[in-house]
Amino acid sequence: MTSATSPAAVALPDLPADSFYEQVGDASFLSTAATESPWDARAQHGGPPSALLGRCLEASIGDEPLTVGKIDVDFLGPIPQGMCDVEVTVLRPGKRVRQVQATMSADDRTVVTARAWLVAYEEGRAPRSGVAVQPPEFPDPQPQLTVPGTPAAWGYGRAVEWRFVEGRLGGGDEERARVWGRIRVPLVAGEEPTGLQRLLTLADSTNGISAQLDVRDWLFVPPGMGVTLQRVPASDWMYFDATSHVQPRGTGVAHAVVSDGDGLCGYVSQPLLVAPRS
């Protein structure tokens, strides 16, 4: 669905902060209100921590011609607001293929881990193949919808912008969600976010933008997510073609094909625990 509202009449909500994080040490960061979860103001949404670990993994590459081909993020519990520390380790050395891991610690416990495969690239090394992906026309500005049953001013929700082609935030009748998204503030203060950082900040929203069950009545818990990439998005805006599937036993999966204006970028997948809200 595209907005029937005149672009001139659409006003985005006030930003909750100038960035998702402030760097306060070599490997220490302070979260801002832009990371705020819709369900608990004391916790962070999973997107910004995923992106922060991705940023630190990218920083470990330096000038080497390596890129993230796959990254698996695991959430080990609620991610508290405040100070956090990130540590990067090399699990499998290599010049062409390397495995690295980043961990985020807060309140004396590990709260998020990200394990990535880095692969070497060289422009022109291989011919292009596969089926071309053509995203739909970019929608006009839309009023930003809140998640039903959550505070209208939650931080992460104001720090991103969604423009739906089909579907709606928080659960709808459509079988899929087709939506353009972008982050409105940098991941770390004073830094220009990379394509990987922009994507990971939004990727954990896959289950939220594609939910078919009303989030006021149903709980969706994604304990992690996997992102597989042929390339990172080349622009601020990226397109998610997302679906969620739920079994009667209370398990499910959310999946998104991610593209930009130049075509396919990669895929997001999330396992889901689904249960009635008590």
MOKAFEN-V929130 format. One line per field, one symbol per residue. ss: DSSP state (H for helix, E for strand, L for the rest). phi: phi as a letter, one per 30 degrees, with the letter a starting at -180 (. if undefined). burial: b if it has 16 or more other C-alpha atoms within 10 Angstrom, else e. Layout:
BEGIN
ss: ???
phi: ???
burial: ???
END
This chain:
BEGIN
ss: LLLLLLHHHLLLLLLLLLEEEEELLLLEEEELHHHELLLLLLEELHHHHHHHHHHHHHHLLLLLLEEEEEEEEEELLLLELLEEEEEEEEEELLLLEEEEEEEEEELLEEEEEEEEEEEELLLLLLLLLLLLLLLLLLLLLLLLLLLLLLLLLLHHHHHEEEEEEELLLLLLLLLLEEEEEEELLEEELLLLLLHHHHHHHHHLLHHHHLLLLLLLLEEEELLEEEEEELLLLLLLLEEEEEEEEELLLLEEEEEEEEEELLEEEEEEEEEEEEEELL
phi: .cdcddedcccdddddadadbcdbaebbbcdcddcdddcaddccdddededddddddddddicddbbdcabccbcckecddjdbbbbcbccbdldcbbcbbbbccahibdcbbbcbccbdbaeidbddbjddccddedddebeddddeibddcdddddcbbcbdcajadjjadddbcbacbaccbddceibddddddddddceddedddcdcddddcbccccdaabbcbcadecbddbccccbbbbcedjcabcbbccbbdcjdclbbbbdbcbaddd
burial: ebeeeeeeeeeeeebbbbbbbbeeeeebbbbbbbbbbbeebebbbbbbbbbbbbbbbbeeeeeeebbbbbbbbbbeeebbbbbbbbebeeeeeeeeebbbbbbbbbeeebbbbbbbbbbeeeeeeeeeeeeeeebeeeebbbbbebbeeeeeebbbbbbbbbbbbbbbbbbbeeebbbbbbbbbbbbbeeeebbbbbbbbbbbbbbbbbbbbbbbeeebbebebbbbbbeebbbeebbbbbbbbbbeeeeebbbbbbbbbbebbbbbbbbbbbbeeee
END
